Amino acid sequence: IELLVNQDPAQFPLYGIPFAVKDNIDVAGFHTTAACKEAAYLAHSDATVVAKLKAAGAIVIGKTNLDQFATGLVGIRSPYGAVKNSFNPKYISGGSSSGSSVVVAKGIVPFSLGTDTAGSGRVPAGHNNIVGLKPTKGWFSTTGLIPACRTLDVISIFALTVDDAWTIAQTMQGFDEADAYSRRHPENVPVAFSLGKIAIPA
């Protein structure tokens, strides 16, 4: 990270803040395993969202364990071992983003990245009493993510507060031409649609 000499500090809103990344998301110089040793490879470039966070001054300090290939909601389905709940090691930590939730809950990092396909970014947040932000599909790029289900996967955020999660989201968001599911958001999103077209079964 460059020193902020002759540079505008406002360009680096996350300067020096450490974060961790779920190990199905690429970080240049780290192996991406998705908790499967046989599938491991050395990432030569950052996932788009990781690159954005780094450009804002944040520092990746490590990768986190997960339910293998992000398929599970318990946090124990990994050859690297079970991730213990931050309150009671006899309880599950929730998954699949178990490691990413626990490192925030234990105060190792102030925020981390996980993924959410069917609850993996919210269940472990709930089990460890932290904030889990699942974005609308297409708001964050998924370029550099090993997919569990490409049409549903999103990269999620774990943080201690809603304000922190929102700040990180503002840095990560944006259209990515390399991601077929990325989309540009309209200036105004309607708060109601199809009014009067909801069917109530007998």
Disulfide bonds with the S-S distance in Angstrom:
none
